[in-house]
Amino acid sequence: MLFNPFCPITAAKVLALKATVILLLTMLIKAKIRITAFSALGVFLLLLQTLAFLAVSGGLAVVAAGAAVYAAQQRKASAA
């Protein structure tokens, strides 16, 4: 098909195609930005969850160590 710039139907088709390409590129860029933003948000939430897990685990370890020390002191007191 030969391109005739004086044919309004062809010009309209070309303009519609350009508009469609621009729309699709805009949507693609928007999706890429959203994917990047939500990936960063997901990584942040994963790090926050990991820190919370480590804090709770550390707290439980301190409580368990305290209970062991307390039990050892109670055994010494009852043995003496």
QUIPENOR-V391793 format. One record per residue. PSI is psi in degrees with one decimal (999 if undefined). OMEGA is omega in whole degrees, 0 to 359 (none if undefined). BURIAL is I if it has 9 or more other ideal C-beta (glycine too) atoms within 8 Angstrom, else O. Layout:
psi-><PSI;PSI>
omega-><OMEGA;OMEGA>
burial-><BURIAL;BURIAL>
//
This chain:
psi-><126.9;142.7;119.8;109.3;-14.8;-4.4;116.4;-28.8;-43.1;-41.2;-39.4;-39.9;-40.3;-43.2;-39.0;-39.6;-42.1;-42.7;-39.6;-42.5;-43.2;-42.2;-46.0;-39.9;-40.0;-43.7;-37.1;-43.6;-41.4;-43.4;-40.1;-41.8;-43.2;-41.5;-43.8;-44.5;-45.5;-25.3;-42.6;-40.5;-40.5;-40.8;-41.5;-45.0;-35.2;-43.2;-40.6;-42.2;-40.6;-43.4;-39.8;-41.6;-43.4;-36.9;-43.1;-41.5;-42.4;-41.1;-41.8;-36.6;-40.2;-41.5;-43.5;-40.6;-40.8;-40.4;-38.2;-42.6;-42.6;-42.4;-39.2;-39.9;-37.1;-37.4;-41.6;-40.2;-39.5;-27.3;-28.6;999>
omega-><180;180;178;183;181;179;184;180;179;179;179;178;179;179;178;179;178;179;179;179;179;178;180;177;177;179;178;179;178;179;180;179;180;179;179;182;182;173;177;178;178;178;179;180;177;177;178;178;179;178;178;178;179;178;179;179;178;177;178;178;178;179;179;178;177;178;179;178;179;178;178;178;179;178;179;182;180;178;184;none>
burial-><O;O;O;O;O;O;O;O;O;I;I;O;O;O;O;O;O;O;O;O;O;O;O;O;O;O;O;O;O;O;O;O;O;O;O;O;O;O;O;O;O;O;O;O;O;O;O;O;O;O;O;O;O;O;O;O;O;O;O;O;O;O;O;O;O;O;O;O;O;O;O;O;O;O;O;O;O;O;O;O>
//
